């Protein structure tokens, strides 16, 4: 297998330096309906900075800073995960007989994490009172050796935020790719969180799935603990008790069959994603676990909803058809 850190043999196009996020840029862009308001900072990695509902206040941890280092991002708001999520061990992307070595996260070296899209400035291409579309055109660089366009579209209603993610291969050759979203929901560990996910992946010492198959899990509560990460599949819904008689539901609609969950003392990240974590170093199983192989011009899409509603009393049921 060939190894590349920029050789023409493996790279799909020219390598150019990409601009860094501009967290000090223009004021947040807002959309809203019926008092439900979402705010976004396109220049700061295409992030959602706030999500506020009249019944419960902050749905996600609000971003209270306008500046951050690209590799020390705020644990707040929500950010896009393109073209992969979670860790890439040793920064090695194995694809079509080549090994691409992508730049590591300085604190996790030699591993990379969460893709470059949330560390790049995005552009607002459409903005109305209740919808917003953001776009990023990425050219091959040390963080990802393929050209792509990523899109985020947000549409808000009084009780929900609909999110559509798209990834398109802009290169002349095939490209591996996936998508996801990383929200920081405002929830302490004593607030119940649950999901109907039917599968859980055994994990290694870096909280990545091992080579073992996923094992069945019953629908129900997520651990009320801190500093853990788990990777699930076969899900349709996840719910968080907001302790005010209301709940937040994350509902999968299309193209996000996997779910990653990370929990700390004051927040829980319930992340809809297209693929199992860690697949970039496992080319034989990458497609089986949701990672796409995009031909030139091909696009993949993921859709989900963030719903705020009165809390339901019934226990969460198994995911039908998952």
C-alpha positions in Angstrom: 0.0 0.0 0.0 1.3 3.4 -0.9 1.8 6.0 1.7 1.2 9.7 1.0 1.7 12.9 2.9 1.1 14.9 -0.3 2.4 12.8 -3.2 0.7 13.1 -6.6 0.3 9.3 -6.6 -2.3 9.3 -3.9 -3.6 12.9 -3.6 -6.8 13.7 -5.5 -5.9 17.4 -6.3 -3.6 20.3 -5.4 -2.9 21.1 -1.8 -3.6 24.7 -0.7 -3.7 26.3 2.7 -7.2 26.8 4.0 -8.3 29.9 6.0 -8.8 29.5 9.7 -12.1 30.3 11.5 -13.0 34.0 12.1 -14.6 33.9 15.5 -14.4 37.7 15.8 -16.4 38.2 12.6 -19.9 39.7 12.0 -22.7 39.4 14.5 -24.6 36.1 14.8 -27.2 35.3 12.2 -30.6 34.4 13.7 -33.6 32.4 12.6 -36.8 32.0 14.7 -40.4 31.0 14.9 -42.9 31.4 17.7 -40.2 32.5 20.2 -37.9 29.5 19.3 -34.6 31.1 18.2 -31.4 29.7 16.8 -28.2 31.7 16.2 -25.2 30.9 14.1 -21.6 32.1 13.5 -20.7 31.1 10.0 -17.1 32.4 10.3 -16.5 30.4 13.5 -16.6 27.0 11.8 -20.2 27.1 10.8 -21.3 26.8 14.4 -24.7 27.2 16.0 -24.0 29.5 18.9 -27.3 29.5 20.7 -30.7 27.6 20.7 -33.3 29.1 23.0 -36.9 28.0 23.5 -39.4 30.1 25.5 -40.4 27.2 27.7 -36.9 26.0 28.8 -34.4 28.7 27.9 -31.1 27.5 26.5 -31.4 24.2 24.8 -27.7 24.0 24.1 -24.8 25.4 26.1 -24.5 29.0 24.7 -21.2 30.2 23.2 -20.2 33.0 25.5 -16.9 33.8 23.8 -16.2 35.3 20.3 -12.7 34.0 20.1 -11.1 30.6 20.3 -8.1 28.7 19.1 -8.9 26.4 16.2 -7.8 23.3 18.2 -9.3 24.5 21.5 -12.9 25.1 20.5 -15.6 26.0 23.0 -17.6 23.1 24.5 -20.8 24.9 23.6 -23.3 25.4 20.8 -23.1 22.8 18.0 -20.7 22.3 15.1 -20.6 20.3 11.9 -18.6 17.1 11.4 -17.3 16.8 7.9 -16.0 14.6 6.3 -15.6 12.3 9.4 -16.3 12.3 13.1 -14.3 11.3 16.1 -10.7 10.0 16.0 -8.6 8.9 13.1 -5.9 6.7 14.7 -2.4 7.9 13.8 -4.0 10.3 11.3 -4.1 7.5 8.7 -6.9 7.4 6.1 -6.8 4.2 4.1 -8.6 4.4 0.8 -8.3 2.7 -2.6 -4.8 1.3 -2.0 -3.4 4.5 -0.5 -2.7 5.7 3.0 -3.1 9.4 3.5 -1.7 10.9 6.6 -3.7 13.9 7.8 -2.6 16.5 10.3 -3.0 15.5 14.0 -4.8 17.4 16.7 -1.8 18.8 18.7 -3.2 17.5 22.0 -4.0 14.0 20.6 -1.1 13.5 18.3 -0.6 11.4 16.2 -4.4 11.2 16.0 -6.8 13.5 14.2 -10.3 14.2 15.3 -13.7 15.5 14.0 -12.6 16.7 10.6 -11.5 20.2 9.4 -15.0 21.7 8.6 -15.6 23.2 12.0 -12.2 24.9 11.9 -12.9 26.8 8.7 -15.0 29.8 8.0 -18.3 29.1 6.3 -20.4 31.3 4.1 -24.1 32.1 4.5 -25.7 31.4 1.1 -29.4 31.9 2.1 -30.9 33.6 5.1 -34.6 34.3 5.8 -36.6 34.8 9.0 -37.0 31.0 9.6 -34.2 29.4 7.6 -30.5 29.5 7.0 -28.1 27.7 4.6 -24.3 27.6 5.2 -21.7 26.3 2.8 -18.0 25.4 2.9 -15.9 24.8 -0.2 -12.8 22.8 1.0 -9.7 22.3 -1.1 -7.3 19.5 -0.4 -4.9 20.3 2.4 -3.0 18.7 5.2 -6.3 18.2 7.2 -8.1 16.4 4.4 -6.5 15.5 1.0 -9.7 15.7 -1.1 -11.8 18.6 -2.5 -15.4 18.8 -1.2 -18.3 21.1 -0.5 -20.2 20.8 2.7 -23.6 22.3 3.3 -25.8 22.9 6.4 -29.4 23.9 6.1 -31.5 24.9 9.1 -35.3 25.5 9.1 -37.0 26.4 12.4 -40.6 26.0 13.5 -42.1 26.9 16.9 -41.3 23.4 18.3 -38.4 22.1 16.2 -35.2 22.8 14.3 -34.8 20.8 11.1 -31.2 20.2 10.1 -30.0 18.9 6.7 -26.4 18.1 6.1 -24.9 17.5 2.6 -21.4 16.5 1.5 -20.4 16.6 -2.2 -17.2 15.3 -3.8 -15.7 18.1 -5.8 -12.6 16.2 -6.9 -11.7 14.3 -10.1 -11.4 11.0 -8.3 -13.3 9.0 -5.7 -13.4 10.3 -2.1 -14.3 8.7 1.2 -16.6 10.8 3.3 -19.3 11.0 6.0 -21.1 13.7 8.0 -22.6 14.5 11.4 -23.4 17.2 13.9 -22.0 17.8 17.4 -24.4 19.6 19.8 -23.7 20.4 23.4 -27.2 20.0 25.0 -27.5 21.7 28.4 -28.1 18.9 30.8 -26.7 17.9 34.1 -26.1 14.2 34.9 -29.2 14.0 37.1 -31.4 14.8 34.0 -32.5 11.6 32.4 -31.4 11.0 28.8 -32.4 7.9 26.8 -32.4 6.5 23.3 -34.0 3.6 21.4 -30.7 2.7 19.8 -30.6 -1.1 19.5 -26.9 -1.6 19.0 -23.8 -0.6 21.0 -20.2 -1.1 19.8 -17.6 -2.6 22.2 -14.9 0.1 22.8 -11.1 0.1 23.0 -9.0 2.3 25.3 -9.5 5.4 23.2 -13.3 5.0 23.3 -13.4 3.8 19.7 -15.3 0.7 18.4 -13.1 -2.4 18.3 -13.2 -4.9 15.4 -16.0 -6.8 17.1 -19.5 -6.6 15.9 -22.0 -4.3 17.7 -24.0 -6.0 20.5 -27.7 -5.7 21.1 -28.8 -3.1 23.7 -32.3 -2.6 25.1 -33.9 0.8 24.6 -33.6 3.1 27.6 -31.5 5.3 29.7 -28.0 6.6 28.8 -25.5 6.4 31.7 -25.9 9.2 34.3 -22.1 9.5 34.6 -19.4 11.9 33.3 -16.4 11.7 31.0 -17.6 8.9 28.8 -18.1 8.4 25.1 -20.2 5.6 23.6 -21.1 4.7 20.0 -24.5 3.3 19.1 -26.5 2.4 16.0 -30.0 1.4 15.0 -31.6 4.4 16.5 -34.5 6.7 15.6 -34.9 8.9 18.7 -33.1 10.2 21.7 -34.7 12.3 24.5 -33.4 14.5 27.3 -35.5 15.5 30.3 -35.1 19.2 30.7 -36.4 19.1 34.3 -39.1 21.7 33.7 -41.9 19.4 32.4 -40.4 19.6 28.9 -38.0 17.4 26.9 -35.7 17.7 24.0 -35.9 15.0 21.3 -33.3 14.3 18.7 -35.1 12.5 15.9 -33.3 10.8 13.0 -34.9 11.3 9.6 -32.5 10.1 6.9 -28.8 9.2 6.5 -27.7 9.3 10.2 -28.0 5.7 11.4 -25.3 6.0 13.9 -25.3 7.9 17.2 -22.3 9.0 19.3 -22.9 10.1 22.9 -20.4 12.1 25.1 -21.4 13.3 28.5 -19.8 15.6 31.0 -21.1 17.3 34.2 -23.1 20.1 32.6 -23.8 18.9 29.1 -24.5 15.8 27.0 -23.5 15.5 23.3 -26.0 13.4 21.3 -24.4 13.4 17.9 -26.3 12.1 14.8 -23.7 10.7 12.4 -23.6 8.8 9.2 -21.0 6.3 10.1 -19.3 4.3 12.9 -16.4 6.1 14.6 -12.9 4.9 13.6 -13.8 3.5 10.2 -11.1 5.5 8.3 -8.4 3.1 9.4 -10.6 0.0 8.5 -11.2 0.2 4.7 -12.6 -3.4 4.5 -15.5 -2.5 6.8 -15.9 1.3 6.2 -18.8 1.1 3.8 -20.5 -1.6 5.9 -20.4 0.8 8.8 -21.9 3.7 6.9 -18.9 5.5 5.5 -19.5 6.7 2.0 -17.4 6.2 -1.2 -18.3 9.3 -3.2 -17.6 9.3 -7.0 -16.8 12.7 -8.6 -19.9 15.0 -8.1 -21.7 12.6 -5.9 -23.5 14.0 -2.8 -24.7 12.3 0.4 -27.3 13.8 2.8 -28.3 13.4 6.4 -31.4 14.9 8.1 -32.6 15.1 11.7 -34.7 17.2 13.9 -34.3 18.8 17.3 -37.8 18.9 18.9 -38.8 20.7 22.1 -42.0 19.3 23.5 -43.8 18.5 26.8 -42.2 15.6 28.5 -43.8 12.2 27.8 -44.5 9.8 30.6 -44.1 6.5 28.7 -40.7 4.8 28.5 -38.9 5.0 25.3 -39.6 2.0 23.0 -37.4 0.0 20.8 -36.7 1.5 17.4 -39.1 0.1 14.9 -37.5 -1.0 11.7 -33.9 0.0 12.8 
